[in-house]
């Protein structure tokens, strides 16, 4: 089995889905290195090396066993590059496609030892990311016909953030801030500390401090959990007010006040959002609904990796 580092110059991507850019590629390269290191160790696939003769050729099909939205195929293409069998990559779908149970997603042909050795790693990426995309699509379908956008959160698997947020986009969702570095989000814990520190009006103080310190153009968002706090936040005119754990009735009132007093401010709802509750929240007129479950509660999509000693 030949294997080279996935970061090698000249690596070609086959049919990368829209949005699979440099950040996603770097994330995938790092994870591929770790995944292969933990799976192959120093000795490689000892079972396959013992059972399958050198230079044996074969093929495999990735087949959906359940309906969903596919995500992660560009990473499989990168993985095949690492095993030097990229010429045998034959995708039938692209990321973001809806797939039915029984549909063939992709085929690969080449060195049979390599195919067997990369199987688990390929499935780990595709099943995980397709699970996120599929769950996201279910949430997005629930808000159809409203103005609300479904957003993810920072509740991602450590090390997988760029890829999991990419999978959210494959499912039709939108990305919230990527990390702590690219947007200001003044949360309850920030405000609580300011209050303990003796700041009489923590929301205006925090917004003013953020505007003074953050780079020009940085989005400023404030989290509130009561309508009284919401009124104060509106007066500060942040870009977004995040209303946490308020039910539909209170959100309707928040939307009314926003439309009347500060129509340029976006209104976001969050807090334990589920498939059963999101439609009611979207119907209130909020602009954004952030859902941690998209990434922290997604179930892997069942995708099979069926191998054959024959090549199609």
N, C-alpha and C positions, 0 to 999 in steps of 0.2 A: 504494500500500500504506500503510495506517495502522498505526502501532505505538505502544503506550504502555508506560511502565515497569510491570513486573510487580508492583511494590509499591503501586500506586495503590489508594487507599481504595475500598472497595466491591467488591473482587475476590471472586467467588463460586467456591467449589470444588464440582465435580460429583462426587457419590458418592466422597468421600475414603475410602480404606481405613482400617480401624481401626489406630490407631497413627501415622497421618500427621498429626502435630500441629504445634505452633508451631515446634519446632526444625527439623523437616523442611521446613516451609514457608519458613522463613528461609533455610535452606541452598539450597533450590530457587530462591528469588528471586535470590540472589546469583549462582548458576550460570547462570540464564537470562540475566541481564544480561551476564555475561561471554561466554556462548555467542553471543548475538546480536551483541554488539560485534565479536567476532572473525570472525563469518561475514558480517555485513552491512556492516561498516565505516561509512564516511561516505556511501557512495553507494547502499547497498542492493543488492538482487538485480538487477544490471544486465541479466542474460540474460532473466529473466522480465519485467522492465519493457520490454524491447525487443520481446519476442515475443508476450506476452499483453496484449490490450487492457484498459484500465481497466474496472472494473465487470463483468468476466467472472466467471461463477460456475462452481463445480465441486464435486467431492467426492473423498474419499479413504477408503480402508479400511486399517486396520492388521490384517494377517493373519499368523498364526504359520506359519512354514515348518518349524518343528521343535517337538516337544513340550517342555513346560517349565512353569514357574510365572511368571505375569506380575507385573511390578512397574514402577511409574513412571507409571501412568495419571493420577494427580492432577497430575503435573508437566506432562503434555500439556495438561490442562485449564487450568493456569496459563499455559502458552505461548499457547493460543488466546485467553485474556484479553488477553495482551500485544499480539496482533494484532487484537483487537476482533472476533473471530468466535466467541466462546464459545457463542453461541446455537446453533451448528451442531454442538456436541459430543454424540455419541451413543455412550457406552460400552456394550459388550455384556458385558464382564467387569469384575471388580473385582480390585484387587491381592491376590495370594495365591491366586487361582484357578489350578488346573491346566488347561493348555490342550493340545490335540492339534494336530498339524500340519494346516494347512488351516483352522483355526478363525478366524473373524473376531473380533478383540479389541475393535475400536471403529471407528466411522465418524465422519467430520466433513464438514460441508457449509458452503460460504460463498464468500467472495472467493477466486477461483482464484489470483490472484497471491500472496495471503497463504499459501494452502495449499502452494504450491510453495516459497515462501521459508522456511517453518518445517519442511519435511520432514526435513532432515538433523538438525536440533537435536532434534526429537521422537524420531527413531529413536535418536540417541545416548543419550538418557536411558533410553528403554524397553529397548533392547537390553542396555545395560550393567547396569541394575538387575535386569532379568529373568534375566540370566546369573548374577548373584549369588544371586538367589532360587532358581533352578533347581539350582545346585550345592549350595546349602545343603540343599534338600529331599533330594538324593541322600545327603548325609551323615546327615541325620536319619533317613532310612529304614534306614540301616545299624545304628542303635542301637535300633531298635524292639524293645520287649520287655524293655529294660533300664531301670535307673533313671537312666542318664546323660543329661545335657542337652548339646547341641552349642552352643558359644559361639564368637563371633567374637573378633577381637583388634584392636589399634590399627594393624594392617598394612593401612591403607586408602589410597585415592587421596587425596593432599592436597587439601583443600577439599571432598571428597565424603563426609566421615565420617558425618554424620547420615543421609544418603540411603543409603549402602551398608549401614549398620547397620539401617536401616529395611527394606532388601531382604532382609537376613538374617532378620528377623522374618517377612517375607512367605513365606519358604521354610520356616518352622517352627523356626528356630533362636532362640537367645537372645543378648542382648547382654552382653558383658563390660563393664568400665568404659569410659566414653565417652572420657576423656582422662586426663591426669596429675592432674587437679584433683578428681576425684570419688571416688577410692578410693586406698588405700595398697596398693602392690604392691612389697614388698621383694625386689629381684632379686639375682642373683649379683654384679653389679657394685657394688651398694651394700655387700654383705657383704665383697667383696674389698677395697674401700677401707678399711672399718673394721678389717679384719685387718692391713692394711699400716700403719694408723695406730696399731696397738698394742692394739686391743680384743681381749681374750682370748676372749670369748664374743660374737661379733658378732650372732648371731640373737637371743638374749634382749635384748641391748643395743638392737638396731634395733626390735624389737617394743615395748619399753618407751618408746623415744623417740617412736615413731609414736603410741602411745596418749596420750602427754603432749601432743603437738603438734597432732594432727588434730582437727577438730571432732567433737563427740560424735555417735556413731552412724555414723561413717565405717567402712566395711568395711576390715579389715586382712588382707592376704594375704601369705604368705611363699613364695618360690620356693626349692626345694631340688633337688639332683640326686643325692643318695645317701641310703640308708636311715639312715645315721648322722645326717646333717643332719635327716632327717625326724623322728627320735626327739627331737632337741633342739627342733625347731619345735613338735611336739605338746605338749611340756611348757609352752610359752608360751601355748597355747590361742588362737591367732589365729582369725579367722573361717574362713579357708580356707588350706590348704597346697597349693601348686602343685608337683607332682612332675614335673620336666622330664626328658624323654628316658630314662625308665625303661621297660623292657619289661613285658609282661603278668605274668611270674612275680614280678618285684619289686613290681609294683602290687598283686598279690594279697596279698603279705605286708604292704604298706603299709596296705591296707584292713583286714587282720586286726588290726594294731597299733592303727589308729585306732579300730576298733570296740571294742577292749578297753580302751584308755586314755583316749580323748577322743572319744566318739561324737558330740558336738555340733559337731565340726570338719568342715567340708566338704573333700573331697579332689578335686583337679583334676589332670588329666593333660594334658600338652602336649608339643610337640616333633616336628615333621615328620609330623604325623598325615595319613594319606591315606585314600582310600576303601577301600584294601586292608587297612589296619591298624586302623581305628577300631572295628570290631566286636569284635576281640580285646581292645582296651582297655576298651570298655564292659562286656564280660563279666566284668571283674575286680571290679566293684562300685564303681568310682569314681562320684562324683556329677556331675562336669563334665568335658568334654573341649573344650579350646580349639583352634581350627583356623584358622590364619592363611590357609590356602588359600581359605577362603570368599570373601575379598575380594581377595587378591593374585593368585589364579590362576584366577578365574572367566572363562569364555569367553562373549562376548556371545551372547545368544539371537538366532537368525535370525528377525527380524520384518520383513515387507514393508510398504511404504507405496505402495499402488497407487492412482493418481489417475485421475479420469475427468472429462471436460468436462460430463458429464451429472450431474444431482443425483437421488438416489433419492427 
